[in-house]
Amino acid sequence: MRNSIYGVLILSSFTVSIAFANAENLGSSAGFDGSTGTDQFTAKQSTQAGGTTYNLTADVIIQHVKSTDPANTSCFKNSTGDITFTGANHSLIFEDIVSTAQGAAISTNTDGKTITMSGFNVLSFIAAPQATTGNAAIYGIASITIKENNRLVFDTNHSTAAGGAIHCLKTGATATTLTLEKNASMIFRNNSSATTGGAIHTDHLVLTAGGYTLFENNHATQKGGAISIAGSGELSLSADEGSIIFRGNTYTDAGNRVNNAIYVGANGKFTKLEAKEAQSILFYDPILVEGAAADNLEINKANGATTYTGSIIFSGRHIHSPHKKMKHVSKFTQPLTLAAGSLILEKGAHLEAKSLTQTAGSRIILDQTSSIKVQENVDIKDLWLSLDEFVEPTATHIASSGDAHNVTITGPLGIFADQETFYNHHALAHNVDQELLQLADKDITKISLVDVPESVRENLDAHRGYQGSWTIDWKTVPGSTSGGVTILGTKTATVHWRPTGYIPFGGAQEITTPLVPNTLWGNFSDIRNLERTIESLATNSLCSEGFWATGIKNFLYTQSGEKNFVFQHNNSGYAIGINKHTLSENVFSAAFSQLFGKDRDNAQGQVEHQTLSGSLYAHHVGTIPMLRFLCGDSKQCVPELQASPCIPVIFNAQLSYSHSHNNLTIAHEDQTKTTGNWSNYSVATELGSTFVYTLSKCPSILKNVSPFIKLQGVYSEQRKFTEEGLRRCLFSSTYLANLALPVGIKIQGICPRKLLAYDLSAMYVHDVFRINPETMTLFLIGRLAPWTTPATHLDNKALVVQGSGRFAVRPNIEVFASGNGELRSSSHSYNYDFGAKIHF
C-alpha cells in the first residue's frame, strides 16, 4: 500500500511539471516589419513556472519596431521559469527596435531562471535597441547561455545602464554567469553603454570561441570598452576553435576616448586565459583589473588531455599615439604563470602583474617598444626579442619594483621574426649595434643571467634575405637612491648584427642580369668598327702611304627580350696606324687602339671597361678578264667591257685582337654594392674581294662602283670571375662565336683637283653561324641551384651603311672622317671617327 502511494505522488509531481511547461513553435508569421504603417509589435510574455521553449520552424525577422504592446516591453519577456530558444538551424533576427525596456529583444526578471539560445543559423541583434534611451538587447538577472550558433551578431546596440548588448547581473541570491560558447562566428561591434561595458556587463563570463570572435569599436562612458566584469566577478577566455580579437574598443576619460578591451572590477579575476594551437587571443586594446585578487592565473593551462599552446597577444598596433612605448597598458593584480604557448607583447604594449613565471616549453616574445613590470619576481626561461626599428631604436624593458625580488633570465636569447621578410630590411645590409633589452631591479645583484651565451638564436632555421650572425654583450649600471627618489639598477643587452650575404626573395633574376655576358657583344661591335676604320684608311685615302691618328666613338644598344634587360655599350678612344704601299700593288696597314667606356643595363648595373686592340690589314690589287668571263665568245659585248677587258679586283685580309678589362658595379637599394672584375679577349678575321668598276663616261665625282663580298669571323671570350659583396656570384667563362657573310656595293668619287674624296657603301650582313654566349652562374651564399645566364640574342640579319670623306689641307696632310651605322631588329649601333694622316 505504501509503495502505491509513493508511486501516485511521483506521477502527480511529473504531471504537474508538464502542466506548467510551455512549448511554442515560431514560424515566419511570428516575424514583424514595422517599416510601413503604425502597427505595434505584440510582445510575447512567458509566465510558465515550468519554463517556456520557443522552437523555430522557419526564419523569424523582427524589425523596425516603433512601439510594443504592452508599451516598452521586451519582444520576448520572461517573468517565471527558464526561457529557451531553439533555432533548428533557422535564423532569428532583431533589428531597429525602439524601446526603453530592460532588454529590447529578450529579458528575464526572475532570480535563478535562465535564458538559453542555441542552434541558430543566424542569431542577430542589430540596433535592438538603437536609441540612446535603450537598455541592452538582452537583459537578465539570471544566467544567460548562447551557444552552438553558426553566426552570432550584436551590432549598434545601446544601454543607458551597464552592458550595451548584454546585461547579465544578479539582483537576488543566485549568482549569474554569461556563457558564450561554440558559436562558429561571433561579432560584437559598435555597441555602447552610458556606464560600463560597451558590449557586455556581467558577474561571470565564460567565453569559449567556436570560431572567429571579434569585439570591435564598442564604447563605454565609464570603463570596460567591450566587457565589464562586476566587482569580485570572474572572467574565462578560451580560444578553442577560433581566435578572439579585441580592437578599437574605448571608454571616455576626461573627455577623451581611451582604448580598453576589458575592465574587471575590484577583486575580480581571470580564471582562464587560453588559446589552442594555431589560435590566439589578441588584445589590441588594454585590460584593466582592479582590487587585490591574488589567485595565480595559469595562462594556457592544460585541461586534462586538452592542451593549449596558442598565443596571448597584447599589442598597441591599432592605437594612435605619438609615443612608441606605453601605448597599451594592461594591468593584472594576479600572479601570472605562462604554462605553454606564447605570450607576445608588441607595438608599445606594457604588461603589469604581481609576478611573472614562465614554464619551460613556452616562450615569451617582446618587441623593442614593449615592457613588463611586476611587483615581485620575474622568471623567464625562453625569451625572444623582435626588431623592426633601426633608425630610432628603443630597448625592451623588464623590471621588478618590489624589494628583495629577483629578475631572472635563463637560456640563450632569441631574435624573433614573424615573417621571413624581416631579413629583407635594408638596415641589415650593414652592421647593426643597438640596445635590445634592459633588465631593472632595485638591487642589481637580484638580476640574474643563467646560461645566457653571447650568441643569439633565430626562430627561422633558414631564410632568404640578408644572412649574418647575431651576438649580444651586457652592460651593468648599479641603482641609486637620492632625495627619496630611487633609480633602479640595470643590466642592458646590446645586440650586434654582422651581415655575411644575401639570398634573394625573387630568385636568380633578382641578383643577375645579362650584363656580364653582354659585354662580349660590346667587344664584338668594337673590333668590327676598328676593322672598318682601318680598311677605309687603306683603300680610300688620297695617298696610300703614311701615318694616321683618329678619335673613335662607338655605341651599341640592344632591346630587352623576354628574359633580358636593355643593354647599352658606349665608349670612345683613339687609334693610330701606318699604311705602306708596295710597288707590286700591295697595301699593308698596322694599327693600335685604346678605348674607354661603360656598359649598363636597366637593373642598376654598370661595367667600366678599358680595351686595347691591335689590327693587321693587307690587300693586293689584281685584275680579272671580265670581258672573257661575262661575254665568252659573243661578238655583241657591251662597249664598256670591250674598252676595258680586265677590271681591278682587291683581295683583302685582316686579323685583329683585343683585350678588355672590365670592372662591374651594381648599386642596390640598400646602399650596398656588388663588384667584380674580369677580362674579355677577342680575335677577328676577315677575307674579302672587291670588284672596282670605273665609270669612264661619268665625271670623277662618281668615279668607281665597287661590289664586294666578305667573310668575317669574330671570337670573343669572357673569363671566369667571382663577385664581391653580399649578393656575390661566381660566373663561369663563356664565349661568343660569329661567322658573317656581308654583301654590298661601294661608290667612290674624287674632285678634279684631287683635294677631296669620298666613299659610300651599303651592305647586307647575314650571320651564317653563331654561338650565343651564356654563363653558368653560382650564387655563393647558397640555397640557389646554379643557373644559366644567357646574353641578349641579336638578330642574325643586319643592314649596314657606312661612308667616309677626306680633304687634303696640304700636299702631305689630309684630314678625314668616317662613320657607319648597323641596324638589326633587336639592336642598333653606330661608330664615327675624325682624324688626320701624314703622307710619306
Order of alpha helices (4+ residues) and beta strands (2+ residues): alpha-beta-beta-beta-beta-beta-beta-beta-beta-beta-beta-beta-beta-beta-beta-beta-beta-beta-beta-beta-beta-beta-beta-beta-beta-beta-beta-beta-beta-beta-beta-beta-beta-beta-beta-beta-beta-beta-beta-beta-beta-beta-beta-beta-beta-beta-beta-beta-beta-beta-beta-beta-alpha-alpha-beta-beta-beta-beta-alpha-alpha-beta-beta-beta-beta-beta-beta-beta-beta-beta-beta-beta-beta-beta
